[in-house]
């Protein structure tokens, strides 16, 4: 073992977590490539609000790297962070384009929401929320995230398309993205069954190589200079964000990130075996990175940063410590100089103005299957436990939101307990959360 490997082993406690440097490096690479789409999607979304495409790309990479580094070096968890999907659409299409609020004020609202999240973390309110959630709801959250990312994989792989009448429909299974998604799923599934080390990473490489002759993977170059950050750097308007009409928007940013991160931490914590005696060790440290990265991201010029469910792909690859997150952070920074190379693997394949991701979609489908195993830990004979858990499981993919799926379970859970004469079994904070969820939807 080299001196550098020995330092990594000691700092990240690799042996204690039954891992090694090579496994962590591989897991970090897998996590990065399954989440690298945000590097191109985020500027595409925020540029619709009038923001500079290149500056948003740079801000996205910097904010993601900061969040991953804090998670890896301070919390020692293999969980990646980046600007959240869903909340970025809310930022652009609801706040800026829908309500006519300048993007500078919207960034100010994101910045202030990050400050509030930092305070909530310092005073351990966020830790309290995670620790009081019953075990069966935690298992429901983990399984729900699994079904959710499988659905995302179906969409990105061309297996499912939107439909005006039925909302969704079967995609064209003869299309190249759909065929290669199937190839990837089968290949990774066979490798996992044969217990091949690095099965997910090898599967991604196989599909990438096979896709080159068909144009699914198009070489775009290797090196480019980082886009200029100046057009968005420190452009947030804090004074405008304190206007009474914007306070509700700040509340939405806080609320969504609060429960998106909580759900993801619980889900990947269950998957990786990090949860001990119903609690996640070092949970308060794990809750700080998204708050700090959100604040920094707003200063750079991007929307709310949250924990990524794609982290589960790295965990499935064997990542068990913060070294995985540090590797992912380094790759986000490298993407500033190697954007063409990142686009080659993670940039997607366009068919009739729709972008598919047949290289990474199989990974999401496989990992969703792994996370669905948590369903066996739910007592399906106990309705006051099974029904709220089930609503979370189906709610996440059908609402396309971790927070909204959790809302269905958190509102129904105390109500069922209350009318079954078991009100005292519910922590008072759960009642408060249910009321906050109900209030949030009543005013939106």
C-alpha positions as MATLAB code, in Angstrom:
seq = 'XXXXXXXXXXXXXXXXXXXXXXXXXXXXXXXXXXXXXXXXXXXXXXXXXXXXXXXXXXXXXXXXXXXXXXXXXXXXXXXXXXXXXXXXXXXXXXXXXXXXXXXXXXXXXXXXXXXXXXXXXXXXXXXXXXXXXXXXXXXXXXXXXXXXXXXXXXXXXXXXXXXXXXXXXXXXXXXXXXXXXXXXXXXXXXXXXXXXXXXXXXXXXXXXXXXXXXXXXXXXXXXXXXXXXXXXXXXXXXXXXXXXXXXXXXXXXXXXXXXXXXXXXXXXXXXXXXXXXXXXXXXXXXXXXXXXXXXXXXXXXXXXXXXXXXXXXXXXXXXXXXXXXXXXXXXXXXXXXXXXXXXXXXXXXXXXXXXXXXXXXXXXXXXXXXXXXXXXXXXXXXXXXXXXXXXXXXXXXXXXXXXXXXXXXXXXXXXXXXXXXXXXXXXXXXXXXXXXXXXXXXXX';
ca = [
       0.000    0.000    0.000;
       1.419    3.405   -1.002;
       1.801    6.205    1.525;
      -1.006    8.164   -0.152;
      -3.356    5.156   -0.064;
      -2.507    4.682    3.602;
      -3.464    8.302    4.302;
      -6.791    7.849    2.482;
      -7.404    4.596    4.343;
      -6.848    6.267    7.704;
      -8.756    9.487    6.982;
     -11.857    7.862    5.496;
     -11.681    4.708    7.679;
     -11.953    2.488    4.613;
     -11.210   -0.818    6.334;
     -13.785   -0.105    9.029;
     -16.369    0.414    6.275;
     -15.302   -2.734    4.376;
     -14.052   -0.747    1.408;
     -10.802    0.137   -0.338;
      -9.374    2.966   -2.428;
     -10.043    1.337   -5.808;
     -13.681    0.621   -4.957;
     -14.245    4.182   -3.735;
     -12.640    5.654   -6.861;
     -14.819    3.503   -9.100;
     -17.952    4.378   -7.114;
     -17.162    8.085   -7.387;
     -16.817    7.835  -11.167;
     -20.126    5.967  -11.480;
     -21.894    8.502   -9.267;
     -20.531   11.367  -11.334;
     -21.542    9.991  -14.721;
     -25.063    9.101  -13.563;
     -25.541   12.666  -12.302;
     -23.428   14.548  -14.864;
     -26.503   15.331  -16.945;
     -27.148   18.238  -14.556;
     -24.059   20.005  -15.954;
     -25.926   20.499  -19.233;
     -29.557   20.385  -18.096;
     -29.183   23.076  -15.418;
     -27.882   25.835  -17.735;
     -30.473   24.859  -20.348;
     -33.265   25.355  -17.788;
     -31.944   28.519  -16.127;
     -30.982   30.161  -19.420;
     -34.716   30.178  -20.197;
     -34.970   32.636  -17.307;
     -32.488   34.948  -19.030;
     -29.336   33.711  -17.278;
     -26.073   33.143  -19.141;
     -25.726   29.470  -20.198;
     -21.961   29.221  -19.697;
     -21.963   31.030  -16.360;
     -24.694   28.738  -15.015;
     -22.692   25.686  -16.118;
     -19.637   26.911  -14.227;
     -21.754   27.796  -11.181;
     -23.350   24.335  -11.267;
     -19.981   22.561  -11.299;
     -18.585   24.745   -8.497;
     -21.650   24.434   -6.249;
     -21.805   20.663   -6.814;
     -18.110   20.273   -6.007;
     -18.441   22.297   -2.798;
     -21.384   20.188   -1.618;
     -19.644   16.898   -2.464;
     -16.401   17.956   -0.758;
     -18.150   18.930    2.471;
     -20.141   15.696    2.418;
     -17.021   13.626    1.809;
     -14.465   15.356    3.997;
     -16.699   16.349    6.922;
     -19.592   13.871    6.996;
     -17.698   10.932    5.400;
     -20.676    9.701    3.370;
     -20.686    8.640   -0.320;
     -23.480   11.055   -1.198;
     -23.241   13.478   -4.108;
     -24.866   16.895   -4.286;
     -25.854   19.119   -7.195;
     -28.616   21.585   -8.137;
     -31.926   19.779   -7.717;
     -34.140   18.802  -10.602;
     -37.700   20.019  -10.104;
     -36.784   22.974   -7.943;
     -34.818   24.400  -10.906;
     -38.001   24.269  -13.013;
     -39.886   25.983  -10.160;
     -37.150   28.663  -10.122;
     -37.399   29.297  -13.874;
     -40.963   28.635  -14.955;
     -42.949   29.496  -11.806;
     -40.928   32.226  -10.120;
     -39.153   34.020  -12.985;
     -41.318   33.410  -16.047;
     -44.619   32.750  -14.247;
     -44.550   35.510  -11.616;
     -42.295   37.890  -13.525;
     -39.696   38.077  -10.751;
     -36.186   38.952  -12.028;
     -33.727   36.073  -11.807;
     -31.461   38.204   -9.610;
     -34.199   38.386   -6.948;
     -34.917   34.677   -7.370;
     -31.231   33.960   -6.707;
     -31.475   36.166   -3.620;
     -34.358   33.997   -2.419;
     -32.246   30.867   -2.971;
     -29.366   32.439   -1.030;
     -31.598   33.310    1.939;
     -33.162   29.834    1.893;
     -29.644   28.402    2.184;
     -28.939   30.604    5.196;
     -32.168   29.428    6.833;
     -31.215   25.788    6.173;
     -27.817   26.397    7.782;
     -29.538   27.754   10.901;
     -32.016   24.859   11.002;
     -29.073   22.457   10.785;
     -27.086   24.218   13.513;
     -30.078   24.078   15.864;
     -30.572   20.380   14.946;
     -34.155   20.776   13.753;
     -33.386   18.867   10.559;
     -31.695   16.084   12.544;
     -34.783   15.800   14.734;
     -36.998   15.285   11.689;
     -34.888   12.405   10.364;
     -34.565   10.667   13.732;
     -38.278   10.712   14.617;
     -39.435    9.117   11.354;
     -40.589    5.534   12.118;
     -38.608    2.674   10.597;
     -41.377    1.520    8.261;
     -41.749    5.010    6.810;
     -37.979    5.133    6.308;
     -38.165    1.857    4.412;
     -41.053    3.260    2.387;
     -38.968    6.334    1.549;
     -36.017    4.179    0.441;
     -38.235    1.952   -1.720;
     -40.089    4.977   -3.085;
     -36.834    6.564   -4.191;
     -35.946    3.256   -5.828;
     -39.180    3.190   -7.828;
     -38.729    6.904   -8.593;
     -35.242    6.542  -10.067;
     -36.352    3.434  -11.980;
     -39.089    5.563  -13.523;
     -36.487    8.198  -14.396;
     -34.412    5.438  -15.964;
     -37.428    4.277  -18.002;
     -37.935    7.832  -19.267;
     -34.255    8.524  -19.969;
     -33.910    5.158  -21.675;
     -36.875    5.649  -23.990;
     -39.002    2.901  -22.444;
     -41.680    5.366  -21.300;
     -42.914    8.510  -23.077;
     -45.397   11.176  -22.072;
     -48.931   11.049  -23.482;
     -51.633   13.700  -23.366;
     -54.444   11.251  -22.639;
     -52.867    8.689  -20.330;
     -49.978   10.832  -19.011;
     -47.469    8.106  -19.945;
     -47.227    5.380  -22.547;
     -44.819    2.707  -23.746;
     -41.957    4.123  -25.790;
     -40.677    2.879  -29.126;
     -38.842   -0.264  -28.051;
     -37.269   -0.533  -31.515;
     -35.486    2.795  -31.105;
     -31.736    2.808  -30.462;
     -31.976    4.327  -26.945;
     -34.558    1.727  -25.862;
     -32.566   -1.177  -27.307;
     -29.300   -0.064  -25.727;
     -31.030    0.580  -22.394;
     -32.177   -3.052  -22.489;
     -28.664   -4.185  -23.381;
     -27.299   -2.249  -20.409;
     -29.893   -3.587  -17.970;
     -29.293   -7.202  -19.046;
     -25.513   -6.800  -19.039;
     -25.387   -5.277  -15.555;
     -27.948   -7.783  -14.264;
     -25.853  -10.720  -15.499;
     -22.670   -9.244  -14.025;
     -24.387   -8.706  -10.664;
     -25.738  -12.245  -10.647;
     -22.236  -13.554  -11.346;
     -20.942  -11.297   -8.526;
     -18.451   -9.549  -10.802;
     -16.622   -6.739   -9.002;
     -17.451   -3.372  -10.555;
     -20.520   -4.740  -12.346;
     -22.231   -1.368  -12.790;
     -19.100    0.419  -13.980;
     -18.248   -2.387  -16.413;
     -21.820   -2.340  -17.723;
     -21.589    1.401  -18.435;
     -18.317    0.905  -20.315;
     -19.755   -1.962  -22.370;
     -22.790    0.066  -23.448;
     -20.584    3.096  -24.190;
     -18.277    1.088  -26.435;
     -21.139   -0.687  -28.197;
     -22.900    2.631  -28.750;
     -20.002    4.314  -30.602;
     -20.649    2.697  -34.017;
     -24.357    3.576  -33.746;
     -23.774    7.226  -32.898;
     -25.188    6.935  -29.356;
     -21.835    8.041  -28.026;
     -20.471   10.852  -30.155;
     -16.945   12.051  -29.509;
     -17.106   15.805  -28.869;
     -13.498   16.514  -27.989;
     -11.557   16.467  -24.752;
     -10.504   19.860  -23.405;
     -12.128   23.286  -23.379;
     -11.671   26.436  -21.317;
     -14.150   26.955  -18.432;
     -17.069   29.264  -19.267;
     -16.922   32.772  -17.751;
     -18.707   33.035  -14.389;
     -18.904   36.834  -14.380;
     -22.470   37.230  -15.801;
     -24.009   35.553  -12.703;
     -21.345   35.889   -9.990;
     -22.734   37.743   -6.941;
     -25.660   39.027   -8.983;
     -28.299   37.931   -6.431;
     -30.554   40.706   -5.161;
     -30.979   40.207   -1.403;
     -32.946   43.401   -0.849;
     -35.499   42.441   -3.485;
     -35.726   38.918   -2.025;
     -36.850   40.347    1.331;
     -39.991   41.781   -0.260;
     -43.159   40.333    1.294;
     -44.225   38.839   -2.025;
     -41.023   36.789   -2.242;
     -41.082   35.393    1.317;
     -43.422   32.578    0.276;
     -40.969   31.637   -2.489;
     -38.151   31.451    0.056;
     -40.368   29.185    2.136;
     -40.930   26.856   -0.822;
     -37.181   26.663   -1.502;
     -36.542   25.771    2.149;
     -39.392   23.272    2.364;
     -38.541   21.354   -0.806;
     -34.829   21.118   -0.013;
     -35.565   20.174    3.598;
     -37.544   17.081    2.644;
     -35.742   16.222   -0.604;
     -32.484   15.943    1.329;
     -34.088   14.142    4.275;
     -35.677   11.603    1.942;
     -32.476   11.027   -0.009;
     -30.350   10.628    3.129;
     -32.803    8.105    4.546;
     -33.079    6.236    1.256;
     -29.382    5.905    0.493;
     -28.657    5.407    4.194;
     -30.910    2.378    4.231;
     -29.400    1.090    0.989;
     -25.803    1.441    2.165;
     -26.464    0.007    5.614;
     -25.521    3.282    7.286;
     -28.656    3.468    9.436;
     -27.945    2.016   12.886;
     -30.714    1.352   15.396;
     -33.069    3.468   13.315;
     -30.745    6.475   13.193;
     -28.195    7.791   10.728;
     -24.815    8.446   12.419;
     -23.323   11.904   11.892;
     -26.649   12.993   10.473;
     -26.160   16.648   11.384;
     -22.902   16.721    9.454;
     -24.650   15.106    6.477;
     -27.319   17.805    6.570;
     -24.927   20.761    6.373;
     -23.449   20.297    2.841;
     -26.645   21.057    0.902;
     -27.287   24.176    2.994;
     -23.777   25.555    2.459;
     -23.713   24.551   -1.221;
     -27.108   26.189   -1.801;
     -25.837   29.448   -0.315;
     -22.596   29.298   -2.313;
     -24.438   28.219   -5.463;
     -26.738   31.229   -5.296;
     -23.678   33.471   -5.020;
     -22.163   31.773   -8.081;
     -25.425   31.795  -10.047;
     -27.385   28.540   -9.759;
     -30.505   27.276   -7.987;
     -30.968   25.130   -4.862;
     -28.437   22.337   -4.276;
     -29.665   19.069   -2.781;
     -28.482   15.510   -2.152;
     -28.733   13.401   -5.292;
     -30.591   10.118   -5.468;
     -28.063    9.088   -8.132;
     -25.669    8.620   -5.195;
     -27.306    5.220   -4.838;
     -25.499    4.107   -8.018;
     -22.109    4.668   -6.396;
     -23.260    2.918   -3.236;
     -24.420   -0.027   -5.329;
     -20.936   -0.052   -6.865;
     -19.440   -0.436   -3.385;
     -18.889    3.152   -2.245;
     -19.151    3.365    1.533;
     -17.181    6.462    2.587;
     -16.681   10.114    1.797;
     -13.858    9.275   -0.590;
     -16.545    8.461   -3.165;
     -17.968   11.987   -2.789;
     -14.510   13.568   -2.993;
     -13.876   11.751   -6.288;
     -17.241   12.976   -7.584;
     -16.343   16.528   -6.499;
     -13.026   16.371   -8.366;
     -14.818   15.186  -11.495;
     -17.332   18.062  -11.256;
     -14.376   20.470  -11.127;
     -12.636   18.632  -13.966;
     -15.810   18.976  -16.030;
     -15.074   22.702  -16.241;
     -12.049   21.833  -18.395;
     -13.295   18.559  -19.888;
     -16.870   19.496  -20.714;
     -16.648   17.967  -24.225;
     -15.534   14.630  -22.755;
     -18.301   14.677  -20.142;
     -20.806   15.473  -22.889;
     -19.512   12.448  -24.839;
     -20.601   10.012  -22.115;
     -23.320   11.857  -20.233;
     -24.632   14.317  -22.795;
     -27.404   12.107  -24.126;
     -28.746   11.142  -27.546;
     -31.326   13.344  -29.257;
     -34.309   11.850  -31.104;
     -36.950   14.275  -32.465;
     -35.901   17.030  -30.041;
     -36.084   14.627  -27.060;
     -32.849   13.737  -25.251;
     -32.330   10.169  -24.046;
     -29.546    8.808  -21.844;
     -29.103    5.138  -22.809;
     -25.659    4.924  -21.184;
     -26.747    5.879  -17.667;
     -30.451    4.895  -17.763;
     -29.703    1.174  -17.185;
     -27.822    2.077  -14.009;
     -30.841    3.921  -12.607;
     -33.145    0.990  -13.378;
     -30.802   -1.532  -11.736;
     -30.252    0.586   -8.630;
     -33.995    1.178   -8.312;
     -34.408   -2.588   -8.145;
     -31.782   -2.788   -5.407;
     -33.495   -0.105   -3.331;
     -36.948   -1.691   -3.711;
     -35.743   -4.497   -1.460;
     -36.669   -2.317    1.512;
     -40.319   -3.197    0.880;
     -39.820   -6.524    2.665;
     -39.279   -4.674    5.957;
     -42.765   -3.121    5.945;
     -45.501   -4.970    7.860;
     -48.162   -5.168    5.153;
     -50.700   -6.631    7.600;
     -50.647   -3.474    9.716;
     -52.703   -0.871    7.848;
     -51.648    2.117    9.952;
     -48.046    1.366    8.949;
     -48.461   -0.120    5.467;
     -50.787    2.462    3.913;
     -48.711    5.616    4.648;
     -45.582    3.763    3.517;
     -47.320    2.665    0.326;
     -48.490    6.202   -0.422;
     -44.880    7.353   -0.189;
     -43.698    4.553   -2.481;
     -46.207    5.310   -5.247;
     -46.334    9.046   -4.555;
     -42.697    9.791   -5.390;
     -42.724    8.536   -8.988;
     -46.295    9.640   -9.717;
     -45.702   13.209   -8.478;
     -42.119   13.150   -9.801;
     -40.945   14.554   -6.462;
     -39.382   13.092   -3.326;
     -40.852   15.854   -1.160;
     -44.384   15.537   -2.586;
     -44.295   11.753   -2.215;
     -43.228   12.118    1.403;
     -46.059   14.583    1.926;
     -48.683   11.949    1.089;
     -47.268    9.626    3.722;
     -46.644   12.282    6.353;
     -50.157   13.674    6.115;
     -51.931   10.298    6.095;
     -49.773    8.653    8.792;
     -50.806   10.812   11.804;
     -54.422   10.962   10.608;
     -54.726    7.174   10.474;
     -53.046    6.804   13.866;
     -55.281    9.510   15.332;
     -58.555    7.924   14.201;
     -57.349    4.468   15.230;
     -56.907    5.654   18.806;
     -53.104    5.580   18.587;
     -52.450    9.306   18.664;
     -49.785    8.979   21.361;
     -47.668    6.730   19.125;
     -46.964    9.706   16.852;
     -44.246   12.185   17.799;
     -45.572   15.722   18.150;
     -43.155   16.917   15.498;
     -44.768   14.576   12.952;
     -48.093   16.327   13.570;
     -46.336   19.655   12.994;
     -44.790   18.412    9.752;
     -48.188   17.175    8.548;
     -49.707   20.591    9.263;
     -46.832   22.335    7.443;
     -47.257   20.059    4.442;
     -51.008   20.721    4.362;
     -50.434   24.475    4.705;
     -47.817   24.450    1.955;
     -50.235   22.880   -0.538;
     -53.167   25.028    0.561;
     -51.334   28.260   -0.316;
     -49.528   27.055   -3.458;
];
